[in-house]
Structures are given as structure tokens and as C-alpha cells.
Amino acid sequence: MAMSNWDKRAQQEIIKQLGKQGYKTYGDLFSLYHFNGTRNPGVLGYMDPTTGTIVANIDLSLEEVCVTIRHEILHYYLEHTLRIAKKIAAEHNRQLGKDVYKGGKLDPENDSIKDLLPEIFNDITNWAADFDISNQAYTDKDKNIIRGMNALVTEDFHEDWVNLTMEEMLDKLRTEGLPKPKFIYGALMAPSIFVSGRRVYGKL
């Protein structure tokens, strides 16, 4: 979807706010994306790297939008999709095919992963990726904002996981399972999109 004039103005305001918060680099990165606002109550935020678009719910506060934007950018720059694909391919004694990961996304037609996509994109892998973002990037202020949104904060569920890698947390989640979902968010659910429709698991 093309950016409307409102989307362009909103993106500039978010970039300005990120700079005020001390996150100029995130603002610079965000400026490279298209931005679309949504009022869909089932979507908090997501990134579609196939179109270079970040979507966020415009009914959030500016602080909440800023945390959401940073979260989505981190999925991409922490290479969560590629790391999960590598782990699952290795578990199947497979090498990832040539050009399986291009432009920040997996090629869902690549024969080396085609049949593994349900294992790569699901709630458990999404949880592990979100825990990784919490462990590596959230400040205490971020966590308080996210708690108010009923969104995911790693140590609220697993205080002993803060030093684990995403891959280690994925193994633990496979064994221990997921907490009860609270509401809809955006998610790691498709080969090209950190996407709408994800459940977020938070404490009310």
C-alpha cells in the first residue's frame, strides 16, 4: 500500500520522537521503510520486508508506536528468520540452499526449506524471536510501556532466560510450551513478513 500524506507526516513525527528518545539510528533505519498506519484492533505492528513496509496501529500512544517500530526493525536486523531456518534445517540434517535468504527474507520456493516452513514460522519460533528482542534491546522503560500494552516481556515469564540465545530459548519453548494467549498482535508467521495476526502473550 502506498504511503498517504498522513502516513508520511506520521512517519516524520515518529522519527523525530525516536531522536528525542536517543534512538536516532532507529529513526534513520525507519526512514528507509514505507510506513502505513492502521486502526485494525487485531494488529499492533508488523514488518513486510518484501515491500519495505512497517505497519503500526495509530490508536497507540506515540511512545507505544516507537517501541513497536523498534521491535519490528530488530526482527529484521537480528536476522531471526535466517537463524531459525538454519537451526531447523540443521535439525533435519540439511544445508540451506543457495539464495535461500535474499533481501531480508526467505524464499519460500527454495527446495531446501519449502517443506520446513511450518516449523520455521509458528507461535513458538515467534516467541523465541520476541524473547531475543527483549533480552537484547528493551530498556526498563520499554518493558513498562510493553506491560501496559499486555505485550511480551521475557523476564515476566522466565527470569532465568535473560542470558540465553534465541536458539536456546526455542528449544526450551518446545519442551515447556507457551503461556495462554491474551490478544492479537503482529508476528513472525510467513516467509516474508513479521506479520499481522500474531498472538501476543502477556499478563493482564
C-alpha distance (Angstrom), angle and dihedral (degrees) to the residues before:
residue distance angle dihedral
M1 . . .
A2 3.81 . .
M3 3.76 119.0 .
S4 3.79 114.5 -100.8
N5 3.79 121.2 -144.7
W6 3.81 87.0 -102.8
D7 3.82 90.5 53.9
K8 3.81 90.5 50.4
R9 3.80 92.7 50.5
A10 3.81 91.4 45.6
Q11 3.80 91.5 50.4
Q12 3.81 90.8 51.9
E13 3.80 90.4 50.2
I14 3.81 91.3 49.7
I15 3.81 91.2 48.4
K16 3.81 89.7 50.3
Q17 3.82 90.6 49.2
L18 3.81 92.3 48.6
G19 3.81 88.1 53.7
K20 3.82 91.6 50.6
Q21 3.81 88.9 51.0
G22 3.82 90.9 53.8
Y23 3.80 95.0 -103.1
K24 3.81 100.7 115.3
T25 3.82 91.2 142.7
Y26 3.80 90.7 56.9
G27 3.78 88.7 48.6
D28 3.80 90.6 51.7
L29 3.81 90.3 49.6
F30 3.80 92.4 46.2
S31 3.80 89.8 53.7
L32 3.82 88.0 64.4
Y33 3.82 91.1 62.2
H34 3.75 133.0 71.9
F35 3.80 111.4 -117.0
N36 3.78 127.5 -148.1
G37 3.79 124.6 -178.8
T38 3.79 120.9 -145.0
R39 3.78 135.9 -170.5
N40 3.79 92.9 -161.7
P41 3.83 103.1 133.7
G42 3.81 89.2 -148.7
V43 3.80 93.4 62.0
L44 3.77 127.9 69.2
G45 3.79 97.2 166.6
Y46 3.78 145.1 -44.8
M47 3.78 143.5 172.1
D48 3.79 127.2 -129.1
P49 3.81 106.4 -164.0
T50 3.81 91.2 -175.5
T51 3.81 88.7 71.4
G52 3.79 99.7 22.0
T53 3.80 90.4 -117.6
I54 3.79 131.8 145.0
V55 3.79 117.5 -165.8
A56 3.80 124.1 -163.7
N57 3.78 134.4 174.2
I58 3.79 108.8 -102.9
D59 3.79 92.4 -154.7
L60 3.81 88.2 72.6
S61 3.78 120.2 95.1
L62 3.80 116.6 -99.1
E63 3.82 90.1 -106.6
E64 3.81 91.0 51.7
V65 3.80 91.5 48.6
C66 3.81 90.8 50.8
V67 3.82 92.2 52.8
T68 3.81 89.8 46.6
I69 3.82 92.4 50.7
R70 3.80 92.0 49.3
H71 3.82 90.0 47.9
E72 3.80 93.1 54.0
I73 3.80 93.5 45.9
L74 3.81 89.3 52.1
H75 3.82 93.1 55.6
Y76 3.77 87.0 60.4
Y77 3.80 99.6 41.3
L78 3.81 94.2 44.5
E79 3.83 86.7 55.0
H80 3.77 93.0 -131.8
T81 3.79 94.6 164.3
L82 3.79 93.8 52.1
R83 3.81 93.8 44.0
I84 3.80 92.7 50.4
A85 3.80 91.6 46.3
K86 3.81 91.1 50.9
K87 3.80 91.9 50.0
I88 3.78 95.1 48.3
A89 3.81 93.2 43.6
A90 3.82 89.4 52.2
E91 3.80 90.2 50.5
H92 3.81 86.9 57.1
N93 3.82 90.8 46.8
R94 3.79 90.3 -113.2
Q95 3.77 135.5 136.7
L96 3.77 117.1 -137.1
G97 3.78 110.2 -109.1
K98 3.78 124.2 -113.7
D99 3.80 113.1 -79.3
V100 3.81 91.8 8.2
Y101 3.81 88.5 137.5
K102 3.78 117.2 43.1
G103 3.76 132.2 153.8
G104 3.79 92.9 2.1
K105 3.80 96.8 -55.0
L106 3.76 140.8 85.3
D107 3.77 118.9 -110.8
P108 3.83 102.5 -122.6
E109 3.81 90.0 -159.4
N110 3.80 94.0 58.4
D111 3.79 106.7 116.6
S112 3.81 93.5 -139.4
I113 3.82 92.2 66.7
K114 3.79 106.7 15.8
D115 3.80 94.4 105.3
L116 3.83 92.5 39.5
L117 3.80 97.4 60.9
P118 3.84 95.1 101.3
E119 3.81 88.3 55.9
I120 3.80 92.7 46.0
F121 3.81 97.7 47.2
N122 3.79 114.9 43.4
D123 3.79 142.2 103.4
I124 3.80 94.2 -83.0
T125 3.81 94.6 53.1
N126 3.79 89.4 44.9
W127 3.81 90.9 53.1
A128 3.80 91.2 50.8
A129 3.81 91.3 50.1
D130 3.82 91.9 48.6
F131 3.81 91.5 48.6
D132 3.80 88.1 52.6
I133 3.80 91.1 54.0
S134 3.80 91.1 48.2
N135 3.80 92.1 49.9
Q136 3.78 95.6 46.2
A137 3.76 106.9 33.3
Y138 3.79 118.4 15.6
T139 3.77 119.3 102.8
D140 3.81 121.8 -152.6
K141 3.80 87.8 -100.5
D142 3.83 90.3 52.9
K143 3.78 90.6 51.5
N144 3.79 92.5 51.9
I145 3.80 90.9 50.0
I146 3.80 90.8 48.4
R147 3.80 92.5 48.0
G148 3.78 87.8 56.2
M149 3.79 88.0 54.1
N150 3.83 90.6 49.4
A151 3.79 88.7 -120.5
L152 3.76 132.8 142.8
V153 3.81 122.6 -65.9
T154 3.80 115.1 171.1
E155 3.77 102.4 -142.3
D156 3.77 93.0 46.5
F157 3.79 85.1 71.9
H158 3.82 105.3 22.8
E159 3.79 116.2 19.4
D160 3.79 89.7 176.2
W161 3.82 93.8 58.5
V162 3.79 99.8 67.9
N163 3.82 94.1 102.2
L164 3.79 96.9 42.9
T165 3.78 125.7 106.5
M166 3.79 120.9 -117.9
E167 3.79 89.1 -107.6
E168 3.82 92.3 53.5
M169 3.80 91.3 48.3
L170 3.79 90.2 49.9
D171 3.81 89.6 56.7
K172 3.79 90.8 49.7
L173 3.81 93.2 48.3
R174 3.79 90.3 52.0
T175 3.80 88.7 56.9
E176 3.80 100.4 37.5
G177 3.81 100.9 33.7
L178 3.80 129.2 -143.6
P179 3.80 132.5 -61.1
K180 3.78 118.1 -111.0
P181 3.83 112.2 -74.0
K182 3.79 116.2 -112.0
F183 3.80 106.2 -171.1
I184 3.78 145.9 -25.9
Y185 3.79 121.3 -74.4
G186 3.83 132.1 152.0
A187 3.85 123.2 -72.8
L188 3.71 160.2 -171.0
M189 3.79 95.1 -101.6
A190 3.79 109.4 123.7
P191 3.80 134.8 46.6
S192 3.78 92.9 -108.1
I193 3.78 106.2 27.2
F194 3.79 139.2 65.3
V195 3.67 82.3 -154.5
S196 3.75 157.6 -164.2
G197 3.74 118.7 -96.3
R198 3.77 98.9 50.2
R199 3.75 121.3 139.3
V200 3.75 116.4 -125.4
Y201 3.74 117.5 -149.9
G202 3.77 111.9 -147.1
K203 3.76 141.9 144.5
L204 3.77 117.0 -100.4
